[in-house]
Amino acid sequence: MGSLNQTNAALAWQNDGACINAFGAHLRRRFGGRVQRVSLDAGFTCPNVDGAVAKGGCNFCDNRSFSPSRRVRLQKVAQQLTTGIETVRKRYSKVVGFIAYFQPATNTYAPVEQLKEIFELALSLHPEIVGLAIGTRPDCVPDSVLNMIEQLAKKSDVSVEFGMQSIHDASLDWMNRAHSHADMINAIDRSRNRGFETCSHVILGVPGETHEMMMQTAAEIGRLGFDAIKLHNLYAVKGTPLGDEVIAGKVRMMEYETYLNTLVDFLERIPPQVIVERISGDAPSDFLIEPKWCLRKSELRLAIEKEFARRGTVQGSHWKASTSSPGDRPIPADGTPAAIKEQIDQRGRLPVLKLQDHAERQHD
């Protein structure tokens, strides 16, 4: 009965006349009102930045453009959380809860006990915090980290957002991700049935990827059994290798109409129960180079609804269920690269920004 109720809840959006299983509506059904994410920056780095697996970071990445907390002088995470909640309340009159979202960099790339301390404090700092979201890479979740997150998920809603980006290793190499899709398969298969949500972050419009290749990535969302997905158009910001190539005319971003049709094609091919957390990406206008159309988010949302209506389809209309379920695959051995595992399981505490500790809170 529990499994049936979960399935019905996951498909409740179909009774609302919606075209996709949108994240905001999902949260309203789950918590009885508006729930907003608050982006947090604990000061972590990435293994393709510090040299553990590569240097230079992703070619598109400038964390200043992705995270509000990196656009200003870094503050203690507790202060970020308090400020973020206050900002959201000024924008929205009725908010029933907040999700502490550790967004920039790789938020499982630190000693496990330190990660546990930071995540637990984030969940306990405000009574209105209803969940935790953790952005990370698929090669940075050794079993020790997954075990810790599993314990957190017994007390609170937890989502782990994996930067899959694409299933095609050539695309991952172009991005300088320094991991393969095999790492993603290993991570998701070890994450299954641990009580936390798994979310896939995918980028559409990678140079060299054909429409067919992007649809192959869509098919993998259901095959691997993700609970949620974030879809981003590739965009270029100032101060990045990709930005330099776009300015030099070496790389072109996807056009608006092409992205719109590719996005709808993609959504038609993922399971209907998958929660769609984002349908596009953007950056502040002072960082963004191209495409400028990604700043018109409301227009894009309306265009997507119109395109689904024109086609007479919804999310999952062209999804082809596999004869076997993701749970049929055996749980693999921990495939975390040794250089990364050593950084997480063996090194001492990092000098990252800590949350406000209990002693400080008692004197507030």
For each residue, the residues with C-beta under 8 A, 3 or more apart:
1: 4 5
2: 5 6
3: 6 7
4: 1 7 8
5: 1 2 8 9
6: 2 3 9 10
7: 3 4 10 11 273
8: 4 5 11 12
9: 5 6 12 29
10: 6 7 21 272 273 275
11: 7 8 14 21 272 273
12: 8 9 15 16 29
13: 16 18 20 21 22 25 26
14: 11 18 272 314
15: 12
16: 12 13 25
17:
18: 13 14 21 22 25 314
19: 304 305 308 309 313 314 315
20: 13 267 276 279 304 308 314 315
21: 10 11 13 18 25 26 272 273 274 275 276 315
22: 13 18 25 26 275 276
23: 26 27 228 275 276 277 278
24: 27 28 34
25: 13 16 18 21 22 28 29
26: 13 21 22 23 29 30 275
27: 23 24 30 31 34 35
28: 24 25 31 32 33 34 35
29: 9 12 25 26
30: 26 27 35 157
31: 27 28 35 96 97 130
32: 28 96
33: 28 94 95 96 97
34: 24 27 28 92 94 95 96
35: 27 28 30 31 95 96 97 98 99 130 131
36: 88 92 95 97 98 99
37: 98 99 101 133
38: 80 81 84 85 88 98 99 100 101
39: 67 68 69 80 84 101 103 104
40: 69 77 80 81 84 100 101 102 103 122
41: 63 67 69 70 74 77 80 102 103 104 105 353
42: 77 102 107 110 118 352 353 355
43: 74 105 352 353
44: 104 105 106 107 109 110 350 352
45: 49 50 105 106 109
46: 49 50 57 58 105 106 109 137
47: 50 52 53 54 106 109 137 139 140 178 337 339 340 343
48: 52 53 54 55 56 57 58 176 177 178 179
49: 45 46 55 56 57 105
50: 45 46 47 55
51: 54 55
52: 47 48 337 339 340 343
53: 47 48 139 178 179 337 339 340
54: 47 48 51 176 178
55: 48 49 50 51
56: 48 49 59 176 241
57: 46 48 49 61 176
58: 46 48 61 175 176 177
59: 56 174 175 176 240 241 242
60: 175 203 234 235 236 237 240 241 242
61: 57 58 66 240
62: 65 66 237 238 239 240 243 287
63: 41 66 67 70 104 105
64: 67 70 71 239 287
65: 62 71 237 238 283 284 287 288
66: 61 62 63 70 103 104 283
67: 39 41 63 64 70 71 103 104
68: 39 71 72 84
69: 39 40 41 72 74 75 80 103 104
70: 41 63 64 66 67 74 104
71: 64 65 67 68 284
72: 68 69 75
73:
74: 41 43 69 70 353
75: 69 72 79 80 83 353
76: 79 80 353 354 355 356
77: 40 41 42 80 81 118 121 122 353 354 355 356
78: 81 82 121 125 355 356 360 361
79: 75 76 82 83 356
80: 38 39 40 41 69 75 76 77 83 84
81: 38 40 77 78 84 85 100 122 125 126 129
82: 78 79 85 86 125 126
83: 75 79 80 86 87
84: 38 39 40 68 80 81 87 88 98
85: 38 81 82 88 89 98 126 128
86: 82 83 89 90
87: 83 84 90 91
88: 36 38 84 85 91 92 95 98
89: 85 86 92 95
90: 86 87
91: 87 88
92: 34 36 88 89 95
93:
94: 33 34
95: 33 34 35 36 88 89 92 98 128
96: 31 32 33 34 35 128 130
97: 31 33 35 36 128 129 130 131
98: 35 36 37 38 84 85 88 95 126 128 129 130
99: 35 36 37 38 129 130 131 132 133 157 159
100: 38 40 81 122 123 129 131 132 133
101: 37 38 39 40 132 133 135
102: 40 41 42 107 118 119 122 132 133 134 135
103: 39 40 41 66 67 69 107 133 135
104: 39 41 44 63 66 67 69 70 135
105: 41 43 44 45 46 49 63 109 135
106: 44 45 46 47 109 135 136 137 140
107: 42 44 102 103 115 134 135 136
108: 115 134 136 137 140 141 145 160 344
109: 44 45 46 47 105 106 136 137 140 340 343 344
110: 42 44 114 115 118 344 350 352
111: 114 115 344 345 347 348 349 350
112: 115 116 144 145 148 344 345
113: 116 117
114: 110 111 117 118 349 350 352
115: 107 108 110 111 112 118 119 145 148
116: 112 113 119 120 148 152
117: 113 114 120 121 354 355
118: 42 77 102 110 114 115 121 122 354 355
119: 102 115 116 122 123 132 134 149 152
120: 116 117 123 124 152
121: 77 78 117 118 124 125 355 356 357
122: 40 77 81 100 102 118 119 125 129 132 355
123: 100 119 120 129 132 152 155 156
124: 120 121 129
125: 78 81 82 121 122 129 355 356 361
126: 81 82 85 98 129
127:
128: 85 95 96 97 98
129: 81 97 98 99 100 122 123 124 125 126 132
130: 31 35 96 97 98 99 156 157
131: 35 97 99 100 156 157 158 159
132: 99 100 101 102 119 122 123 129 152 156 157 158 159
133: 37 99 100 101 102 103 158 159 160 161 199
134: 102 107 108 119 149 158 159 160 161
135: 101 102 103 104 105 106 107 161 163 201
136: 106 107 108 109 140 141 160 161 162 163
137: 46 47 106 108 109 140 162 163 177 179
138: 141 162 163 164 179 183 184 186 187 188
139: 47 53 178 179 183 187 335 336 337 340
140: 47 106 108 109 136 137 145 336 340 344
141: 108 136 138 145 146 160 162 187 190 191 336
142: 145 146 334 336 340 341 344 345
143: 146 147 190 334
144: 112 147 148 344 345
145: 108 112 115 140 141 142 148 149 344
146: 141 142 143 149 150 190 191 194
147: 143 144 150 151
148: 112 115 116 144 145 151 152
149: 119 134 145 146 152 153 158 160 194 196
150: 146 147 153 154 194 195 196
151: 147 148 154 155
152: 116 119 120 123 132 148 149 155 156 158 196
153: 149 150 156 157 158 194 195 196
154: 150 151 195
155: 123 151 152
156: 123 130 131 132 152 153
157: 30 99 130 131 132 153 197
158: 131 132 133 134 149 152 153 195 196 197
159: 99 131 132 133 134 196 197 198 199 227 228
160: 108 133 134 136 141 149 191 196 197 198 199
161: 133 134 135 136 199 200 201 230
162: 136 137 138 141 184 187 188 198 199 200 201
163: 135 136 137 138 177 201
164: 138 167 181 184 200 201 202 217
165: 171 172 175 177 201 202 203 206
166: 171 172 181 202 203 206 209 213 217
167: 164 181 184 216 217 220
168: 171 172 181 206 209 213 216 217
169: 172 173 180 181
170: 173 174 208
171: 165 166 168 174 175 206 208 209 213
172: 165 166 168 169 175 177 179 180 181
173: 169 170 176 177
174: 59 170 171 206 207 208
175: 58 59 60 165 171 172 206
176: 48 54 56 57 58 59 173 241
177: 48 58 137 163 165 172 173
178: 47 48 53 54 139
179: 48 53 137 138 139 172 183 184
180: 169 172 183 184
181: 164 166 167 168 169 172 184 185
182: 185 186 335
183: 138 139 179 180 186 187 335
184: 138 162 164 167 179 180 181 187 188 224
185: 181 182 188 189 224
186: 138 182 183 189 190 332 334 335
187: 138 139 141 162 183 184 190 191 335
188: 138 162 184 185 191 192 198 224 225 226 326
189: 185 186 192 224 326 329 330 331 332
190: 141 143 146 186 187 331 332 334
191: 141 146 160 187 188 194 196 198
192: 188 189 198 225 326 327 331
193: 327
194: 146 149 150 153 191
195: 150 153 154 158
196: 149 150 152 153 158 159 160 191
197: 157 158 159 160 227 228 275
198: 159 160 162 188 191 192 225 226 227 228
199: 133 159 160 161 162 226 227 228 229 230 275 277
200: 161 162 164 221 224 226 228 229 230
201: 135 161 162 163 164 165 229 230 232
202: 164 165 166 217 221 229 230 231 232
203: 60 165 166 206 232 233 234 281
204: 214 231 232 233 234 254 259 262 263 266
205: 209 233 234 253 254 258 259 262
206: 165 166 168 171 174 175 203 209 234
207: 174 251 252
208: 170 171 174
209: 166 168 171 205 206 213 214
210: 213 214
211: 214 215 262 265
212: 215 216
213: 166 168 171 209 210 216 217
214: 204 209 210 211 217 218 262 265 266
215: 211 212 218 219 265 266 269
216: 167 168 212 213 219 220
217: 164 166 167 168 202 213 214 220 221 266
218: 214 215 221 265 266 269 270
219: 215 216 222 223 269 320
220: 167 216 217 223 224
221: 200 202 217 218 224 226 229 270 271 274
222: 219 225 226 270 271 274 319 321 322
223: 219 220 322 326
224: 184 185 188 189 200 220 221 326
225: 188 192 198 222 325 326 327
226: 188 198 199 200 221 222 229 274
227: 159 197 198 199 274 275
228: 23 159 197 198 199 200 274 275 276 277
229: 199 200 201 202 221 226 270 274 275 276 277
230: 161 199 200 201 202 277 278
231: 202 204 263 266 267 276 278 279 280
232: 201 202 203 204 235 278 280 281
233: 203 204 205 253 254 259 280 281 291 294
234: 60 203 204 205 206 242 253 254
235: 60 232 253 281 282 283 288 289 290 291 294
236: 60 240 242 243 245 246 251 253 288 289 290
237: 60 62 65 240 242 243 283 287 288 289
238: 62 65 243 287 288 289
239: 62 64 243 287
240: 59 60 61 62 236 237 243 244
241: 56 59 60 176 244 245
242: 59 60 234 236 237 245 246 251
243: 62 236 237 238 239 240 246 247 289
244: 240 241 247 248
245: 236 241 242 248 250 251
246: 236 242 243 249 250 251 252 253 289 290
247: 243 244 289
248: 244 245
249: 246 252
250: 245 246
251: 207 236 242 245 246
252: 207 246 249
253: 205 233 234 235 236 246 290 291
254: 204 205 233 234 258 259 262 291
255: 258 259 291
256: 259 260 291 293 300
257: 260 261
258: 205 254 255 261 262
259: 204 205 233 254 255 256 262 263 280 291
260: 256 257 263 264 300 303 304 307
261: 257 258 264 265 307
262: 204 205 211 214 254 258 259 265 266
263: 204 231 259 260 266 267 279 280 304
264: 260 261 267 268 304 307 308 311 313
265: 211 214 215 218 261 262 268 269
266: 204 214 215 217 218 231 262 263 269 270
267: 20 231 263 264 270 276 279 315 316
268: 264 265 311 313 314 315 316 317 318 319
269: 215 218 219 265 266 316 318 319 320
270: 218 221 222 229 266 267 274 315 316 319
271: 221 222 274 316 319 321
272: 10 11 14 21 314 315 316 319
273: 7 10 11 21 316
274: 21 221 222 226 227 228 229 270 271 315 316
275: 10 21 22 23 26 197 199 227 228 229
276: 20 21 22 23 228 229 231 267 279 315
277: 23 199 228 229 230
278: 23 230 231 232 281
279: 20 231 263 267 276 300 301 304
280: 231 232 233 259 263 294 297 300
281: 203 232 233 235 278 294
282: 235 288 294 295 297
283: 65 66 235 237 287 288
284: 65 71 287 288
285: 288 295
286:
287: 62 64 65 237 238 239 283 284
288: 65 235 236 237 238 282 283 284 285 292 294 295
289: 235 236 237 238 243 246 247
290: 235 236 246 253
291: 233 235 253 254 255 256 259 294
292: 288 295
293: 256 296 300
294: 233 235 280 281 282 288 291 297 300
295: 282 285 288 292
296: 293 299 300
297: 280 282 294 300 301
298: 301 302
299: 296 302 303
300: 256 260 279 280 293 294 296 297 303 304
301: 279 297 298 304 305
302: 298 299 305 306
303: 260 299 300 306 307
304: 19 20 260 263 264 279 300 301 307 308
305: 19 301 302 308 309
306: 302 303 309 310
307: 260 261 264 303 304 310 311
308: 19 20 264 304 305 311 313 314
309: 19 305 306 312
310: 306 307
311: 264 268 307 308
312: 309
313: 19 264 268 308 317 318
314: 14 18 19 20 268 272 308 317
315: 19 20 21 267 268 270 272 274 276
316: 267 268 269 270 271 272 273 274 319
317: 268 313 314
318: 268 269 313
319: 222 268 269 270 271 272 316
320: 219 269
321: 222 271
322: 222 223 325
323:
324: 328 329
325: 225 322 328
326: 188 189 192 223 224 225 329
327: 192 193 225
328: 324 325
329: 189 324 326
330: 189
331: 189 190 192
332: 186 189 190 335
333:
334: 142 143 186 190 341
335: 139 182 183 186 187 332
336: 139 140 141 142 340 341 344
337: 47 52 53 139 340 341
338: 341 342
339: 47 52 53 342 343
340: 47 52 53 109 139 140 142 336 337 343 344
341: 142 334 336 337 338 344 345 346
342: 338 339 345 346 347
343: 47 52 109 339 340 346 347
344: 108 109 110 111 112 140 142 144 145 336 340 341 347
345: 111 112 142 144 341 342
346: 341 342 343
347: 111 342 343 344 350
348: 111
349: 111 114
350: 44 110 111 114 347
351:
352: 42 43 44 110 114
353: 41 42 43 74 75 76 77
354: 76 77 117 118 357
355: 42 76 77 78 117 118 121 122 125
356: 76 77 78 79 121 125 360 361
357: 121 354 360 361
358: 361 362
359: 362 363
360: 78 356 357 363 364
361: 78 125 356 357 358 364
362: 358 359
363: 359 360
364: 360 361
